[in-house]
Amino acid sequence: MKILVTGAGGQLGRDIVHTLSLHHDVRGLVREEWDVTRLSHSDHWVEREKPDTIIHCAAFTQVDTCETQPRQAFMTNTIATKHLASICGDRGIRLVYISTDYVFDGKRKEGYVESDPVCPINVYGKTKWMGERWVRKRCSRYLILRTAWLFGRGGQHFPGAMLERAKRGMPLRVVTDQVGCPTYTGHLAQGLLQLLEREDRGVFHMAGNGSCSWHEFAEAVLEEAGICHTVIPITSNELKRSAPRPACSILRTERDHPLPHWREGLIAFMQSPHKTSSERMGGTP
């Protein structure tokens, strides 16, 4: 397959390019090369490369900033996706759209499967859901891949932030009332490769197996790193974020493609020589 990847500078995009390049002809493009909000960029790269598949990782993912910059979130997550879906639909190109657990409201304590109705509660989730709708409408060959709580080599991620703060002796205050599925990007890239080679289509939930709260995740990170540091439990209300978060965004699946347990993903990440120890994340979930 000849594959183009948008947002290849992000942690998921990097692992997708790395993993898929071992098996297929893959070109990853960073934002400076392919700014998806400049629609002419999408026209240019598709016409130049003539791919069989496009994996659309580029997104405005800063959840709280989306609340204060809804227009930018809409342009990036919805309008750019609509345009790319139209191009793929017109040319018969398969489109893989990376979506999110935040399309759900978090009220179902057992979590969500692919056929459950969506109900986003923040701007980020709403703009990603609108992107999903355009993919379905404009492109017959598509994969919508919902995932959650990503961490991987490079970039900004929760484990790196926890490790950096603990090493500096900073207090760790982490919420206990948000539950989800931490997902290692290396495992997600492998799962996506299997879907592509099987020619699967439709909506898929692909996240780390099992679930935990952010507080439990933080404790697991420190345990795997061999660091003794107290993690103070707090509530979401105490954190006072701009964007509301779903209380339970566990992604379950009706389809046969499970990823390894999130704890296995954490171990794989900790053993990776490519992980970064210095993070600039402005806050703790």
Secondary structure, 3 states (H helix, E strand, C coil): CEEEEECCCCHHHHHHHHHHCCCCEEEECCCCCCCCCCHHHHHHHHHHHCCCEEEECCCCCCHHHHHHCHHHHHHHHHHHHHHHHHHHHHHCCEEEEEEEHHHCCCCCCCCECCCCCCCCCCHHHHHHHHHHHHHHHHCCCEEEEEECCEECCCCCCHHHHHHHHHHCCCCEEEECCCEECCEEHHHHHHHHHHHHHCCCCEEEECCCECCEEHHHHHHHHHHHHCCCCCEEEECHHHHCCCCCCCCECCECCCCCCCCCEHHHHHHHHHHCCCCCCCCCCCCCC
